[in-house]
Amino acid sequence: MTLFADILGFIGGVMGPPEFTPVIFDRLCASGVRLVQWAGPHPMPRNGWTDLIAEVRGTERQIKAHPELFRLVRTQADMADIEQTDLVYVIMTVQNPYWVEEEWGRLDELWAAGIRVMQVAYWDEHDARYASGFLSPDDQGLTEMGKQYLRELAKRGFILDLSHLAPQSALETASFYTGDIMISHTA
């Protein structure tokens, strides 16, 4: 089954953590948004993996704190009743996976915390562990570590989001990945 959103909102502060509160819920509903993609942590968590997983878990807790307002989407079945409820549905994404490094067990931690969408790079050559971001002066394409990263994502069932990638990197990544792919936004 192919799903699409007429209105897909992004939620988060200006380069900061999101707020899943009744006020935000009211604003989303007033604008007609019923499905949001939380796209964090970005751009580069100061304390590496520790900050990345802490922000993800904190966001998961915020969503779960208001089950009468928000539903965390972990499976397609979680959205089966989207047209029959007044909830706002949230898909969680990691935009900058740099601190996953080659510690593939970290992907399991992200999955357990509700992340279902992963990106490949965020900015430029400074976070180009797996491929080049859109601001990289020299698009190097998909790296060998990037190929292993994509294999690990596919093995776990993550949706791959090509947002923020430089052109060659995006094409090579799309050709290599064996799982589901989306492009939720541009750079």
N, C-alpha and C positions, 0 to 999 in steps of 0.2 A: 504494500500500500504506500502511496506517495502522499505525504502531508505537506501542506504549505500554509503560510500565515498571511492573511491579508494585512495585518498590522503586527509587526514584531518590534517590540521596544527593547532598548538597552537600558540597563539600570546600573547606576554606580555614581559615586561622587566624581568631581573633577580630579582625576588621577588619585582617587581615594576609595575607601571602602564604601559599599552600597548601604542603603538603609531599606530594610523590609519592615516598614512600619504602617500603621493605619493611615497616616497622612499620605505616604507614597502610594498605598493601595488606592485611596480616593483619587489621587491625581491620575494614576494609570487608567482607572475605570472611566473617569471623566473624559479622557482622550480616546477611549475605545480600545485600549491595549489590554489584551487578555493573555498574551504569551510574551514573556521577556527572556532575553538571554543575558544572564549575568556574565560579563566578560571581564574577568580579573585574573589574578593580580597583575598589575602593570604599573609602570613599564618593567622595572627590575627590583624585586624585593631587596631591601638593604641587607638583611641578614640571611640571604639565600633561601635554602629549602625551609628552614625554620619559620620564616615569615610567610612564605608561600603557603605552606600547609596550614598555618595558623589562620590566615585570612580565609582560606577555603572552608575550614571547619567553623570559623566564626560566622561566615555567611550561611552555611548550612543550619547553624543554630538559630540565626535570625529568621530564616524561612520557617523552620519548624516551630518557632515560638508563636506563630500566628496561623495555625492550621485552618482557621475560619476564613482567612484571607488569601493565603498563598499555598500552592502545592509544588513541591519539588518534583521535577520530571526525571525519573530514573529509567523508565521503560516507556515504550509506546502505549502500553495499556494505561499508564498514569494519565494520559490525555484523552482516553476514550469518552469521557463525559464532559469534555471542555465546553460543548455547546449547551449543556444542561445545568451548569453550575455558574455561580457568580465569582468563582475564584480567579486569581491571577496565577498562571502556571509559569514556573521558572526552570529554565535549562541552564545549567552551570557549565562554564567554559574556562579553561586556562589559556590566556592569550600568550603568555611568555613562559614556555616550558624549560627555559635555560637551566634552572636548578634541579630538574629531574636528572640531569647529567646522564651517566650510564647506569644509574641505580634504578633498574627497571621495577623493583619492588615498590618504588615511590608511585608508580602508575597505579598499583593496587590500592595504595592509600588514598590517592585522588578519587579512584572509582568508589571506594567505600564511603567517601565523604560526599558523593553525589555528582562529581564531575562526569559528564558524558561527552563533552566536546573538547578537543585539544587542537591548538594551533601549533605551528612549527617554529616561527621566529616572530619577533615583534618590531624591532627598529632597524638595526643596521649591523655592521660587522662585529659590533661588541656583543651581540647576543646570537650570532650566527653559528651556533653549535651544530645545528642539524641542516640548516639552509640559510639563505640570505634574506634578510628583511627588506622592506620596500625602500629604505633609505641607504642601503649599502651602496657605496660608490662603485663596487665591482661585484656584480651578481655571480657568485660562484656555483650556484645551483645546489642540488641536494648532496650532502656530504655522506661519507661512508657511515659515520655515526648516525646520520639522519635516516639512512636506509634501515639500520637496526631499530631506531626509534619507531619508524613507521611499522615495521614488523611487529614490534611489541604492542603498539596501539591497536593494530588489527587483531592480534591474538586476543585482546581483552574486549574488543567490540566498541571501541571509541569511534565517534564520528570525527572525521578530520575536517577542520575549518582552514581553508587556504587564505583567509584574510591576513593582511600585512606582509605577504610574501612578495619578493621581487619577481618579475615576470618569468625568467628562466627557472628560478626555484619553484615557482608555482606549477609550471608545466611539468617539470621533472617529478615533483611530488605527486601530482595528480596521476601521472602515468605509472608511478611505482606503487601507490597505495592500493591495497586490495579490499579495503572496507568502504563504508559510506563516506561521501565527501559533500561538504557544503561550502558556500562562500557567503558568510553572513554580512560582511561589510568590506569596504576597501581599506586602504591605509588610513 
